Structures are given as structure tokens and as C-alpha cells.
Amino acid sequence: SRPVRIAITYADNGTITAYRDGKPYGEPYRTQAPITFAAGEAQLVFGLRHSPASGNRLLRGSILRAELYDRA
């Protein structure tokens, strides 16, 4: 019923942390290695949990503004 700000950070040590309205959301978790994205093969997708789009994988709401940064 109101806009919510979501941010996800990917640290050099492989830790992924989510924030909701500026506060930690859920528990951070660590991958085996830092995430890498292959040139020409990566997808930047907002509102879709996993590809391909189907079933309950879609966002239920609206995106008012989206931003992507390559550093904190």
C-alpha cells in the first residue's frame, strides 16, 4: 500500500545482503566466491525472481524507480 525501497549489495567476499527501507532484510548469506557476470550473457531484470518468467516468479506490484551501481 506504500512504496518500499529495496537494496541488494554484493561484497567482494561473496556476501549478499538485502535491505528494506534502509534496514537489513533477512539474513546476509555468503556464496562460494564473488558473483561474476559474463559479458554478453548476463541479464539485468527487475521484477522477476528467476528466469524464465512463469508461475509465481513475477513481481506483484509496481516499480517506481530502479537504479544499478557497479560499486557501493
Predicted model as a PDB file, atoms N, CA, C, CB and O in Angstrom, pLDDT in the B-factor column:
MODEL        1                                                                  
ATOM      1  N   SER A   1       0.806  -1.198   0.000  1.00 80.00           N  
ATOM      2  CA  SER A   1       0.000   0.000   0.000  1.00 80.00           C  
ATOM      3  C   SER A   1       0.853   1.267   0.000  1.00 80.00           C  
ATOM      4  CB  SER A   1      -0.919  -0.005   1.191  1.00 80.00           C  
ATOM      5  O   SER A   1       0.318   2.375  -0.046  1.00 80.00           O  
ATOM      6  N   ARG A   2       2.205   1.106   0.053  1.00 90.00           N  
ATOM      7  CA  ARG A   2       3.103   2.257   0.023  1.00 90.00           C  
ATOM      8  C   ARG A   2       4.394   1.860  -0.674  1.00 90.00           C  
ATOM      9  CB  ARG A   2       3.388   2.785   1.457  1.00 90.00           C  
ATOM     10  O   ARG A   2       4.723   0.674  -0.717  1.00 90.00           O  
ATOM     11  N   PRO A   3       5.129   2.812  -1.216  1.00 92.00           N  
ATOM     12  CA  PRO A   3       6.419   2.479  -1.829  1.00 92.00           C  
ATOM     13  C   PRO A   3       7.397   1.920  -0.788  1.00 92.00           C  
ATOM     14  CB  PRO A   3       7.024   3.723  -2.510  1.00 92.00           C  
ATOM     15  O   PRO A   3       7.431   2.370   0.357  1.00 92.00           O  
ATOM     16  N   VAL A   4       8.175   0.947  -1.206  1.00 92.00           N  
ATOM     17  CA  VAL A   4       9.190   0.323  -0.353  1.00 92.00           C  
ATOM     18  C   VAL A   4      10.503   0.361  -1.117  1.00 92.00           C  
ATOM     19  CB  VAL A   4       8.798  -1.155   0.044  1.00 92.00           C  
ATOM     20  O   VAL A   4      10.539   0.042  -2.305  1.00 92.00           O  
ATOM     21  N   ARG A   5      11.578   0.747  -0.447  1.00 94.00           N  
ATOM     22  CA  ARG A   5      12.899   0.797  -1.081  1.00 94.00           C  
ATOM     23  C   ARG A   5      13.636  -0.507  -0.760  1.00 94.00           C  
ATOM     24  CB  ARG A   5      13.723   2.050  -0.588  1.00 94.00           C  
ATOM     25  O   ARG A   5      13.799  -0.866   0.406  1.00 94.00           O  
ATOM     26  N   ILE A   6      14.072  -1.201  -1.794  1.00 91.00           N  
ATOM     27  CA  ILE A   6      14.830  -2.445  -1.651  1.00 91.00           C  
ATOM     28  C   ILE A   6      16.215  -2.219  -2.236  1.00 91.00           C  
ATOM     29  CB  ILE A   6      14.107  -3.648  -2.358  1.00 91.00           C  
ATOM     30  O   ILE A   6      16.350  -1.673  -3.331  1.00 91.00           O  
ATOM     31  N   ALA A   7      17.246  -2.640  -1.505  1.00 92.00           N  
ATOM     32  CA  ALA A   7      18.626  -2.571  -1.997  1.00 92.00           C  
ATOM     33  C   ALA A   7      19.293  -3.910  -1.732  1.00 92.00           C  
ATOM     34  CB  ALA A   7      19.421  -1.403  -1.316  1.00 92.00           C  
ATOM     35  O   ALA A   7      19.082  -4.520  -0.684  1.00 92.00           O  
ATOM     36  N   ILE A   8      20.093  -4.360  -2.675  1.00 91.00           N  
ATOM     37  CA  ILE A   8      20.844  -5.605  -2.526  1.00 91.00           C  
ATOM     38  C   ILE A   8      22.296  -5.295  -2.821  1.00 91.00           C  
ATOM     39  CB  ILE A   8      20.298  -6.734  -3.472  1.00 91.00           C  
ATOM     40  O   ILE A   8      22.614  -4.680  -3.839  1.00 91.00           O  
ATOM     41  N   THR A   9      23.189  -5.727  -1.917  1.00 90.00           N  
ATOM     42  CA  THR A   9      24.614  -5.483  -2.096  1.00 90.00           C  
ATOM     43  C   THR A   9      25.347  -6.812  -2.264  1.00 90.00           C  
ATOM     44  CB  THR A   9      25.190  -4.689  -0.899  1.00 90.00           C  
ATOM     45  O   THR A   9      24.976  -7.829  -1.677  1.00 90.00           O  
ATOM     46  N   TYR A  10      26.394  -6.773  -3.080  1.00 86.00           N  
ATOM     47  CA  TYR A  10      27.244  -7.925  -3.342  1.00 86.00           C  
ATOM     48  C   TYR A  10      28.658  -7.534  -2.933  1.00 86.00           C  
ATOM     49  CB  TYR A  10      27.177  -8.371  -4.854  1.00 86.00           C  
ATOM     50  O   TYR A  10      29.283  -6.717  -3.609  1.00 86.00           O  
ATOM     51  N   ALA A  11      29.179  -8.096  -1.844  1.00 87.00           N  
ATOM     52  CA  ALA A  11      30.508  -7.745  -1.338  1.00 87.00           C  
ATOM     53  C   ALA A  11      31.597  -8.556  -2.044  1.00 87.00           C  
ATOM     54  CB  ALA A  11      30.579  -7.974   0.182  1.00 87.00           C  
ATOM     55  O   ALA A  11      31.331  -9.615  -2.612  1.00 87.00           O  
ATOM     56  N   ASP A  12      32.826  -8.038  -1.997  1.00 83.00           N  
ATOM     57  CA  ASP A  12      33.963  -8.727  -2.623  1.00 83.00           C  
ATOM     58  C   ASP A  12      34.180 -10.131  -2.073  1.00 83.00           C  
ATOM     59  CB  ASP A  12      35.226  -7.916  -2.434  1.00 83.00           C  
ATOM     60  O   ASP A  12      34.695 -10.996  -2.781  1.00 83.00           O  
ATOM     61  N   ASN A  13      33.792 -10.373  -0.815  1.00 86.00           N  
ATOM     62  CA  ASN A  13      34.000 -11.693  -0.213  1.00 86.00           C  
ATOM     63  C   ASN A  13      32.864 -12.667  -0.524  1.00 86.00           C  
ATOM     64  CB  ASN A  13      34.151 -11.557   1.288  1.00 86.00           C  
ATOM     65  O   ASN A  13      32.847 -13.780   0.002  1.00 86.00           O  
ATOM     66  N   GLY A  14      31.917 -12.263  -1.370  1.00 85.00           N  
ATOM     67  CA  GLY A  14      30.821 -13.141  -1.765  1.00 85.00           C  
ATOM     68  C   GLY A  14      29.568 -12.985  -0.925  1.00 85.00           C  
ATOM     69  O   GLY A  14      28.597 -13.707  -1.154  1.00 85.00           O  
ATOM     70  N   THR A  15      29.547 -12.073   0.038  1.00 90.00           N  
ATOM     71  CA  THR A  15      28.382 -11.877   0.894  1.00 90.00           C  
ATOM     72  C   THR A  15      27.321 -11.043   0.172  1.00 90.00           C  
ATOM     73  CB  THR A  15      28.791 -11.197   2.215  1.00 90.00           C  
ATOM     74  O   THR A  15      27.615  -9.990  -0.393  1.00 90.00           O  
ATOM     75  N   ILE A  16      26.093 -11.534   0.206  1.00 90.00           N  
ATOM     76  CA  ILE A  16      24.955 -10.851  -0.403  1.00 90.00           C  
ATOM     77  C   ILE A  16      24.031 -10.407   0.730  1.00 90.00           C  
ATOM     78  CB  ILE A  16      24.201 -11.783  -1.434  1.00 90.00           C  
ATOM     79  O   ILE A  16      23.612 -11.221   1.554  1.00 90.00           O  
ATOM     80  N   THR A  17      23.717  -9.116   0.766  1.00 94.00           N  
ATOM     81  CA  THR A  17      22.891  -8.554   1.831  1.00 94.00           C  
ATOM     82  C   THR A  17      21.749  -7.764   1.215  1.00 94.00           C  
ATOM     83  CB  THR A  17      23.731  -7.658   2.775  1.00 94.00           C  
ATOM     84  O   THR A  17      21.946  -7.010   0.262  1.00 94.00           O  
ATOM     85  N   ALA A  18      20.545  -7.941   1.770  1.00 94.00           N  
ATOM     86  CA  ALA A  18      19.372  -7.205   1.307  1.00 94.00           C  
ATOM     87  C   ALA A  18      18.953  -6.196   2.370  1.00 94.00           C  
ATOM     88  CB  ALA A  18      18.203  -8.172   0.979  1.00 94.00           C  
ATOM     89  O   ALA A  18      19.117  -6.426   3.568  1.00 94.00           O  
ATOM     90  N   TYR A  19      18.408  -5.074   1.906  1.00 96.00           N  
ATOM     91  CA  TYR A  19      17.904  -4.030   2.793  1.00 96.00           C  
ATOM     92  C   TYR A  19      16.516  -3.632   2.332  1.00 96.00           C  
ATOM     93  CB  TYR A  19      18.854  -2.799   2.819  1.00 96.00           C  
ATOM     94  O   TYR A  19      16.234  -3.581   1.135  1.00 96.00           O  
ATOM     95  N   ARG A  20      15.659  -3.352   3.289  1.00 95.00           N  
ATOM     96  CA  ARG A  20      14.310  -2.864   3.009  1.00 95.00           C  
ATOM     97  C   ARG A  20      14.133  -1.560   3.772  1.00 95.00           C  
ATOM     98  CB  ARG A  20      13.209  -3.922   3.413  1.00 95.00           C  
ATOM     99  O   ARG A  20      14.236  -1.539   4.998  1.00 95.00           O  
ATOM    100  N   ASP A  21      13.873  -0.495   3.070  1.00 97.00           N  
ATOM    101  CA  ASP A  21      13.749   0.830   3.673  1.00 97.00           C  
ATOM    102  C   ASP A  21      14.954   1.172   4.544  1.00 97.00           C  
ATOM    103  CB  ASP A  21      12.475   0.912   4.500  1.00 97.00           C  
ATOM    104  O   ASP A  21      14.800   1.755   5.617  1.00 97.00           O  
ATOM    105  N   GLY A  22      16.150   0.812   4.087  1.00 95.00           N  
ATOM    106  CA  GLY A  22      17.386   1.168   4.766  1.00 95.00           C  
ATOM    107  C   GLY A  22      17.778   0.277   5.927  1.00 95.00           C  
ATOM    108  O   GLY A  22      18.818   0.511   6.543  1.00 95.00           O  
ATOM    109  N   LYS A  23      16.985  -0.739   6.251  1.00 97.00           N  
ATOM    110  CA  LYS A  23      17.297  -1.644   7.364  1.00 97.00           C  
ATOM    111  C   LYS A  23      17.552  -3.043   6.807  1.00 97.00           C  
ATOM    112  CB  LYS A  23      16.136  -1.668   8.416  1.00 97.00           C  
ATOM    113  O   LYS A  23      16.929  -3.439   5.822  1.00 97.00           O  
ATOM    114  N   PRO A  24      18.475  -3.807   7.439  1.00 96.00           N  
ATOM    115  CA  PRO A  24      18.732  -5.171   6.961  1.00 96.00           C  
ATOM    116  C   PRO A  24      17.430  -5.962   6.844  1.00 96.00           C  
ATOM    117  CB  PRO A  24      19.710  -5.898   7.906  1.00 96.00           C  
ATOM    118  O   PRO A  24      16.546  -5.866   7.695  1.00 96.00           O  
ATOM    119  N   TYR A  25      17.335  -6.741   5.773  1.00 95.00           N  
ATOM    120  CA  TYR A  25      16.131  -7.522   5.492  1.00 95.00           C  
ATOM    121  C   TYR A  25      16.555  -8.975   5.330  1.00 95.00           C  
ATOM    122  CB  TYR A  25      15.382  -6.996   4.208  1.00 95.00           C  
ATOM    123  O   TYR A  25      17.296  -9.304   4.403  1.00 95.00           O  
ATOM    124  N   GLY A  26      16.097  -9.844   6.215  1.00 95.00           N  
ATOM    125  CA  GLY A  26      16.530 -11.231   6.187  1.00 95.00           C  
ATOM    126  C   GLY A  26      17.958 -11.345   6.692  1.00 95.00           C  
ATOM    127  O   GLY A  26      18.478 -10.423   7.320  1.00 95.00           O  
ATOM    128  N   GLU A  27      18.577 -12.458   6.421  1.00 96.00           N  
ATOM    129  CA  GLU A  27      19.955 -12.717   6.846  1.00 96.00           C  
ATOM    130  C   GLU A  27      20.890 -12.651   5.641  1.00 96.00           C  
ATOM    131  CB  GLU A  27      20.067 -14.098   7.545  1.00 96.00           C  
ATOM    132  O   GLU A  27      20.594 -13.224   4.593  1.00 96.00           O  
ATOM    133  N   PRO A  28      22.024 -11.950   5.789  1.00 95.00           N  
ATOM    134  CA  PRO A  28      23.011 -11.985   4.700  1.00 95.00           C  
ATOM    135  C   PRO A  28      23.489 -13.422   4.495  1.00 95.00           C  
ATOM    136  CB  PRO A  28      24.221 -11.042   5.010  1.00 95.00           C  
ATOM    137  O   PRO A  28      23.482 -14.219   5.433  1.00 95.00           O  
ATOM    138  N   TYR A  29      23.892 -13.745   3.302  1.00 92.00           N  
ATOM    139  CA  TYR A  29      24.464 -15.066   3.060  1.00 92.00           C  
ATOM    140  C   TYR A  29      25.688 -14.914   2.178  1.00 92.00           C  
ATOM    141  CB  TYR A  29      23.426 -16.020   2.408  1.00 92.00           C  
ATOM    142  O   TYR A  29      25.857 -13.917   1.476  1.00 92.00           O  
ATOM    143  N   ARG A  30      26.526 -15.920   2.233  1.00 92.00           N  
ATOM    144  CA  ARG A  30      27.793 -15.855   1.517  1.00 92.00           C  
ATOM    145  C   ARG A  30      27.859 -16.961   0.474  1.00 92.00           C  
ATOM    146  CB  ARG A  30      28.978 -15.963   2.493  1.00 92.00           C  
ATOM    147  O   ARG A  30      27.573 -18.123   0.760  1.00 92.00           O  
ATOM    148  N   THR A  31      28.237 -16.585  -0.727  1.00 87.00           N  
ATOM    149  CA  THR A  31      28.415 -17.550  -1.804  1.00 87.00           C  
ATOM    150  C   THR A  31      29.833 -18.114  -1.731  1.00 87.00           C  
ATOM    151  CB  THR A  31      28.143 -16.896  -3.194  1.00 87.00           C  
ATOM    152  O   THR A  31      30.668 -17.599  -0.987  1.00 87.00           O  
ATOM    153  N   GLN A  32      30.104 -19.146  -2.485  1.00 84.00           N  
ATOM    154  CA  GLN A  32      31.437 -19.759  -2.505  1.00 84.00           C  
ATOM    155  C   GLN A  32      32.505 -18.786  -2.984  1.00 84.00           C  
ATOM    156  CB  GLN A  32      31.434 -20.992  -3.393  1.00 84.00           C  
ATOM    157  O   GLN A  32      33.647 -18.826  -2.528  1.00 84.00           O  
ATOM    158  N   ALA A  33      32.124 -17.923  -3.900  1.00 73.00           N  
ATOM    159  CA  ALA A  33      33.067 -16.964  -4.490  1.00 73.00           C  
ATOM    160  C   ALA A  33      32.277 -15.724  -4.879  1.00 73.00           C  
ATOM    161  CB  ALA A  33      33.822 -17.576  -5.738  1.00 73.00           C  
ATOM    162  O   ALA A  33      31.050 -15.772  -4.961  1.00 73.00           O  
ATOM    163  N   PRO A  34      32.963 -14.622  -5.119  1.00 71.00           N  
ATOM    164  CA  PRO A  34      32.234 -13.430  -5.578  1.00 71.00           C  
ATOM    165  C   PRO A  34      31.453 -13.736  -6.854  1.00 71.00           C  
ATOM    166  CB  PRO A  34      33.211 -12.254  -5.822  1.00 71.00           C  
ATOM    167  O   PRO A  34      31.871 -14.550  -7.677  1.00 71.00           O  
ATOM    168  N   ILE A  35      30.332 -13.078  -6.996  1.00 71.00           N  
ATOM    169  CA  ILE A  35      29.486 -13.257  -8.175  1.00 71.00           C  
ATOM    170  C   ILE A  35      30.175 -12.634  -9.387  1.00 71.00           C  
ATOM    171  CB  ILE A  35      28.078 -12.624  -7.955  1.00 71.00           C  
ATOM    172  O   ILE A  35      30.693 -11.520  -9.307  1.00 71.00           O  
ATOM    173  N   THR A  36      30.181 -13.341 -10.485  1.00 77.00           N  
ATOM    174  CA  THR A  36      30.725 -12.791 -11.724  1.00 77.00           C  
ATOM    175  C   THR A  36      29.619 -12.817 -12.776  1.00 77.00           C  
ATOM    176  CB  THR A  36      31.989 -13.598 -12.206  1.00 77.00           C  
ATOM    177  O   THR A  36      28.741 -13.680 -12.754  1.00 77.00           O  
ATOM    178  N   PHE A  37      29.678 -11.883 -13.669  1.00 79.00           N  
ATOM    179  CA  PHE A  37      28.689 -11.785 -14.732  1.00 79.00           C  
ATOM    180  C   PHE A  37      29.430 -11.757 -16.063  1.00 79.00           C  
ATOM    181  CB  PHE A  37      27.786 -10.519 -14.557  1.00 79.00           C  
ATOM    182  O   PHE A  37      30.176 -10.817 -16.341  1.00 79.00           O  
ATOM    183  N   ALA A  38      29.231 -12.764 -16.872  1.00 86.00           N  
ATOM    184  CA  ALA A  38      29.918 -12.879 -18.154  1.00 86.00           C  
ATOM    185  C   ALA A  38      29.396 -11.838 -19.142  1.00 86.00           C  
ATOM    186  CB  ALA A  38      29.746 -14.293 -18.731  1.00 86.00           C  
ATOM    187  O   ALA A  38      28.188 -11.651 -19.283  1.00 86.00           O  
ATOM    188  N   ALA A  39      30.316 -11.171 -19.814  1.00 89.00           N  
ATOM    189  CA  ALA A  39      29.939 -10.167 -20.811  1.00 89.00           C  
ATOM    190  C   ALA A  39      29.094 -10.813 -21.902  1.00 89.00           C  
ATOM    191  CB  ALA A  39      31.195  -9.500 -21.424  1.00 89.00           C  
ATOM    192  O   ALA A  39      29.449 -11.868 -22.428  1.00 89.00           O  
ATOM    193  N   GLY A  40      27.994 -10.187 -22.235  1.00 90.00           N  
ATOM    194  CA  GLY A  40      27.127 -10.689 -23.296  1.00 90.00           C  
ATOM    195  C   GLY A  40      26.199 -11.805 -22.883  1.00 90.00           C  
ATOM    196  O   GLY A  40      25.371 -12.237 -23.685  1.00 90.00           O  
ATOM    197  N   GLU A  41      26.311 -12.298 -21.631  1.00 87.00           N  
ATOM    198  CA  GLU A  41      25.465 -13.399 -21.178  1.00 87.00           C  
ATOM    199  C   GLU A  41      24.617 -13.041 -19.966  1.00 87.00           C  
ATOM    200  CB  GLU A  41      26.315 -14.593 -20.856  1.00 87.00           C  
ATOM    201  O   GLU A  41      23.668 -13.757 -19.648  1.00 87.00           O  
ATOM    202  N   ALA A  42      24.939 -11.951 -19.286  1.00 83.00           N  
ATOM    203  CA  ALA A  42      24.218 -11.556 -18.077  1.00 83.00           C  
ATOM    204  C   ALA A  42      22.924 -10.843 -18.437  1.00 83.00           C  
ATOM    205  CB  ALA A  42      25.093 -10.655 -17.193  1.00 83.00           C  
ATOM    206  O   ALA A  42      22.822 -10.221 -19.495  1.00 83.00           O  
ATOM    207  N   GLN A  43      21.934 -10.934 -17.551  1.00 80.00           N  
ATOM    208  CA  GLN A  43      20.672 -10.235 -17.724  1.00 80.00           C  
ATOM    209  C   GLN A  43      20.432  -9.363 -16.507  1.00 80.00           C  
ATOM    210  CB  GLN A  43      19.500 -11.229 -17.938  1.00 80.00           C  
ATOM    211  O   GLN A  43      20.645  -9.805 -15.378  1.00 80.00           O  
ATOM    212  N   LEU A  44      19.999  -8.150 -16.716  1.00 81.00           N  
ATOM    213  CA  LEU A  44      19.576  -7.268 -15.642  1.00 81.00           C  
ATOM    214  C   LEU A  44      18.055  -7.234 -15.701  1.00 81.00           C  
ATOM    215  CB  LEU A  44      20.210  -5.818 -15.774  1.00 81.00           C  
ATOM    216  O   LEU A  44      17.469  -6.713 -16.650  1.00 81.00           O  
ATOM    217  N   VAL A  45      17.423  -7.798 -14.672  1.00 80.00           N  
ATOM    218  CA  VAL A  45      15.978  -7.955 -14.679  1.00 80.00           C  
ATOM    219  C   VAL A  45      15.407  -7.407 -13.378  1.00 80.00           C  
ATOM    220  CB  VAL A  45      15.582  -9.439 -14.872  1.00 80.00           C  
ATOM    221  O   VAL A  45      15.863  -7.783 -12.299  1.00 80.00           O  
ATOM    222  N   PHE A  46      14.432  -6.539 -13.464  1.00 80.00           N  
ATOM    223  CA  PHE A  46      13.728  -6.031 -12.298  1.00 80.00           C  
ATOM    224  C   PHE A  46      12.327  -6.617 -12.292  1.00 80.00           C  
ATOM    225  CB  PHE A  46      13.686  -4.476 -12.293  1.00 80.00           C  
ATOM    226  O   PHE A  46      11.643  -6.601 -13.315  1.00 80.00           O  
ATOM    227  N   GLY A  47      11.896  -7.132 -11.155  1.00 76.00           N  
ATOM    228  CA  GLY A  47      10.541  -7.638 -11.022  1.00 76.00           C  
ATOM    229  C   GLY A  47      10.376  -9.105 -11.344  1.00 76.00           C  
ATOM    230  O   GLY A  47       9.254  -9.610 -11.331  1.00 76.00           O  
ATOM    231  N   LEU A  48      11.456  -9.803 -11.633  1.00 75.00           N  
ATOM    232  CA  LEU A  48      11.403 -11.226 -11.939  1.00 75.00           C  
ATOM    233  C   LEU A  48      12.379 -11.950 -11.023  1.00 75.00           C  
ATOM    234  CB  LEU A  48      11.735 -11.498 -13.439  1.00 75.00           C  
ATOM    235  O   LEU A  48      13.568 -11.633 -11.012  1.00 75.00           O  
ATOM    236  N   ARG A  49      11.892 -12.918 -10.257  1.00 68.00           N  
ATOM    237  CA  ARG A  49      12.762 -13.639  -9.325  1.00 68.00           C  
ATOM    238  C   ARG A  49      13.746 -14.543 -10.052  1.00 68.00           C  
ATOM    239  CB  ARG A  49      11.928 -14.464  -8.357  1.00 68.00           C  
ATOM    240  O   ARG A  49      14.935 -14.555  -9.734  1.00 68.00           O  
ATOM    241  N   HIS A  50      13.263 -15.287 -11.010  1.00 68.00           N  
ATOM    242  CA  HIS A  50      14.106 -16.220 -11.756  1.00 68.00           C  
ATOM    243  C   HIS A  50      13.622 -16.276 -13.192  1.00 68.00           C  
ATOM    244  CB  HIS A  50      14.090 -17.636 -11.113  1.00 68.00           C  
ATOM    245  O   HIS A  50      12.433 -16.110 -13.464  1.00 68.00           O  
ATOM    246  N   SER A  51      14.532 -16.506 -14.090  1.00 72.00           N  
ATOM    247  CA  SER A  51      14.203 -16.640 -15.495  1.00 72.00           C  
ATOM    248  C   SER A  51      14.057 -18.122 -15.825  1.00 72.00           C  
ATOM    249  CB  SER A  51      15.282 -15.972 -16.387  1.00 72.00           C  
ATOM    250  O   SER A  51      14.801 -18.922 -15.258  1.00 72.00           O  
ATOM    251  N   PRO A  52      13.166 -18.531 -16.688  1.00 74.00           N  
ATOM    252  CA  PRO A  52      12.229 -17.751 -17.491  1.00 74.00           C  
ATOM    253  C   PRO A  52      11.003 -17.333 -16.670  1.00 74.00           C  
ATOM    254  CB  PRO A  52      11.790 -18.557 -18.719  1.00 74.00           C  
ATOM    255  O   PRO A  52      10.702 -17.930 -15.636  1.00 74.00           O  
ATOM    256  N   ALA A  53      10.313 -16.311 -17.141  1.00 72.00           N  
ATOM    257  CA  ALA A  53       9.119 -15.800 -16.456  1.00 72.00           C  
ATOM    258  C   ALA A  53       7.981 -16.801 -16.566  1.00 72.00           C  
ATOM    259  CB  ALA A  53       8.689 -14.438 -17.042  1.00 72.00           C  
ATOM    260  O   ALA A  53       7.576 -17.175 -17.667  1.00 72.00           O  
ATOM    261  N   SER A  54       7.466 -17.234 -15.416  1.00 73.00           N  
ATOM    262  CA  SER A  54       6.312 -18.133 -15.394  1.00 73.00           C  
ATOM    263  C   SER A  54       5.845 -18.289 -13.952  1.00 73.00           C  
ATOM    264  CB  SER A  54       6.662 -19.523 -16.022  1.00 73.00           C  
ATOM    265  O   SER A  54       6.556 -17.918 -13.018  1.00 73.00           O  
ATOM    266  N   GLY A  55       4.660 -18.833 -13.779  1.00 71.00           N  
ATOM    267  CA  GLY A  55       4.142 -19.133 -12.445  1.00 71.00           C  
ATOM    268  C   GLY A  55       4.179 -17.945 -11.502  1.00 71.00           C  
ATOM    269  O   GLY A  55       3.760 -16.844 -11.858  1.00 71.00           O  
ATOM    270  N   ASN A  56       4.693 -18.179 -10.272  1.00 73.00           N  
ATOM    271  CA  ASN A  56       4.719 -17.120  -9.263  1.00 73.00           C  
ATOM    272  C   ASN A  56       6.066 -16.406  -9.208  1.00 73.00           C  
ATOM    273  CB  ASN A  56       4.392 -17.695  -7.899  1.00 73.00           C  
ATOM    274  O   ASN A  56       6.465 -15.941  -8.140  1.00 73.00           O  
ATOM    275  N   ARG A  57       6.755 -16.310 -10.298  1.00 68.00           N  
ATOM    276  CA  ARG A  57       8.083 -15.695 -10.345  1.00 68.00           C  
ATOM    277  C   ARG A  57       8.038 -14.192 -10.613  1.00 68.00           C  
ATOM    278  CB  ARG A  57       8.916 -16.367 -11.404  1.00 68.00           C  
ATOM    279  O   ARG A  57       9.078 -13.534 -10.590  1.00 68.00           O  
ATOM    280  N   LEU A  58       6.873 -13.650 -10.862  1.00 69.00           N  
ATOM    281  CA  LEU A  58       6.758 -12.245 -11.229  1.00 69.00           C  
ATOM    282  C   LEU A  58       6.477 -11.369 -10.014  1.00 69.00           C  
ATOM    283  CB  LEU A  58       5.662 -12.062 -12.265  1.00 69.00           C  
ATOM    284  O   LEU A  58       5.883 -11.819  -9.034  1.00 69.00           O  
ATOM    285  N   LEU A  59       6.910 -10.115 -10.091  1.00 74.00           N  
ATOM    286  CA  LEU A  59       6.654  -9.130  -9.049  1.00 74.00           C  
ATOM    287  C   LEU A  59       5.170  -8.794  -9.005  1.00 74.00           C  
ATOM    288  CB  LEU A  59       7.490  -7.858  -9.284  1.00 74.00           C  
ATOM    289  O   LEU A  59       4.533  -8.589 -10.038  1.00 74.00           O  
ATOM    290  N   ARG A  60       4.644  -8.741  -7.816  1.00 76.00           N  
ATOM    291  CA  ARG A  60       3.260  -8.301  -7.648  1.00 76.00           C  
ATOM    292  C   ARG A  60       3.314  -6.886  -7.087  1.00 76.00           C  
ATOM    293  CB  ARG A  60       2.440  -9.274  -6.701  1.00 76.00           C  
ATOM    294  O   ARG A  60       3.368  -6.698  -5.872  1.00 76.00           O  
ATOM    295  N   GLY A  61       3.298  -5.918  -7.946  1.00 82.00           N  
ATOM    296  CA  GLY A  61       3.422  -4.522  -7.555  1.00 82.00           C  
ATOM    297  C   GLY A  61       3.921  -3.714  -8.729  1.00 82.00           C  
ATOM    298  O   GLY A  61       3.850  -4.147  -9.879  1.00 82.00           O  
ATOM    299  N   SER A  62       4.427  -2.533  -8.424  1.00 85.00           N  
ATOM    300  CA  SER A  62       4.941  -1.634  -9.454  1.00 85.00           C  
ATOM    301  C   SER A  62       6.330  -1.156  -9.068  1.00 85.00           C  
ATOM    302  CB  SER A  62       3.993  -0.431  -9.664  1.00 85.00           C  
ATOM    303  O   SER A  62       6.622  -0.965  -7.887  1.00 85.00           O  
ATOM    304  N   ILE A  63       7.172  -0.967 -10.048  1.00 88.00           N  
ATOM    305  CA  ILE A  63       8.492  -0.390  -9.821  1.00 88.00           C  
ATOM    306  C   ILE A  63       8.393   1.092 -10.183  1.00 88.00           C  
ATOM    307  CB  ILE A  63       9.612  -1.129 -10.668  1.00 88.00           C  
ATOM    308  O   ILE A  63       8.118   1.448 -11.328  1.00 88.00           O  
ATOM    309  N   LEU A  64       8.623   1.943  -9.189  1.00 91.00           N  
ATOM    310  CA  LEU A  64       8.535   3.383  -9.429  1.00 91.00           C  
ATOM    311  C   LEU A  64       9.844   3.944  -9.958  1.00 91.00           C  
ATOM    312  CB  LEU A  64       8.142   4.108  -8.152  1.00 91.00           C  
ATOM    313  O   LEU A  64       9.841   4.883 -10.754  1.00 91.00           O  
ATOM    314  N   ARG A  65      10.972   3.373  -9.522  1.00 92.00           N  
ATOM    315  CA  ARG A  65      12.294   3.826  -9.969  1.00 92.00           C  
ATOM    316  C   ARG A  65      13.273   2.699  -9.721  1.00 92.00           C  
ATOM    317  CB  ARG A  65      12.744   5.138  -9.231  1.00 92.00           C  
ATOM    318  O   ARG A  65      13.180   2.009  -8.706  1.00 92.00           O  
ATOM    319  N   ALA A  66      14.206   2.504 -10.629  1.00 91.00           N  
ATOM    320  CA  ALA A  66      15.218   1.467 -10.480  1.00 91.00           C  
ATOM    321  C   ALA A  66      16.587   2.065 -10.786  1.00 91.00           C  
ATOM    322  CB  ALA A  66      14.921   0.255 -11.410  1.00 91.00           C  
ATOM    323  O   ALA A  66      16.728   2.900 -11.679  1.00 91.00           O  
ATOM    324  N   GLU A  67      17.593   1.624 -10.030  1.00 90.00           N  
ATOM    325  CA  GLU A  67      18.959   2.085 -10.230  1.00 90.00           C  
ATOM    326  C   GLU A  67      19.906   0.898 -10.062  1.00 90.00           C  
ATOM    327  CB  GLU A  67      19.316   3.232  -9.236  1.00 90.00           C  
ATOM    328  O   GLU A  67      19.642  -0.020  -9.286  1.00 90.00           O  
ATOM    329  N   LEU A  68      21.002   0.937 -10.798  1.00 87.00           N  
ATOM    330  CA  LEU A  68      22.024  -0.098 -10.695  1.00 87.00           C  
ATOM    331  C   LEU A  68      23.381   0.592 -10.608  1.00 87.00           C  
ATOM    332  CB  LEU A  68      21.964  -1.089 -11.912  1.00 87.00           C  
ATOM    333  O   LEU A  68      23.686   1.482 -11.402  1.00 87.00           O  
ATOM    334  N   TYR A  69      24.186   0.179  -9.648  1.00 87.00           N  
ATOM    335  CA  TYR A  69      25.510   0.767  -9.451  1.00 87.00           C  
ATOM    336  C   TYR A  69      26.551  -0.346  -9.513  1.00 87.00           C  
ATOM    337  CB  TYR A  69      25.592   1.535  -8.091  1.00 87.00           C  
ATOM    338  O   TYR A  69      26.264  -1.491  -9.165  1.00 87.00           O  
ATOM    339  N   ASP A  70      27.760  -0.009  -9.957  1.00 81.00           N  
ATOM    340  CA  ASP A  70      28.834  -1.004 -10.019  1.00 81.00           C  
ATOM    341  C   ASP A  70      29.741  -0.930  -8.784  1.00 81.00           C  
ATOM    342  CB  ASP A  70      29.667  -0.805 -11.294  1.00 81.00           C  
ATOM    343  O   ASP A  70      30.775  -1.598  -8.742  1.00 81.00           O  
ATOM    344  N   ARG A  71      29.368  -0.130  -7.784  1.00 77.00           N  
ATOM    345  CA  ARG A  71      30.116  -0.043  -6.525  1.00 77.00           C  
ATOM    346  C   ARG A  71      29.200   0.545  -5.456  1.00 77.00           C  
ATOM    347  CB  ARG A  71      31.412   0.826  -6.690  1.00 77.00           C  
ATOM    348  O   ARG A  71      28.192   1.184  -5.755  1.00 77.00           O  
ATOM    349  N   ALA A  72      29.580   0.312  -4.205  1.00 68.00           N  
ATOM    350  CA  ALA A  72      28.775   0.810  -3.087  1.00 68.00           C  
ATOM    351  C   ALA A  72      28.823   2.329  -3.030  1.00 68.00           C  
ATOM    352  CB  ALA A  72      29.265   0.214  -1.757  1.00 68.00           C  
ATOM    353  O   ALA A  72      28.205   2.934  -2.154  1.00 68.00           O  
TER     354      ALA A  72                                                      
ENDMDL                                                                          
END                                                                             
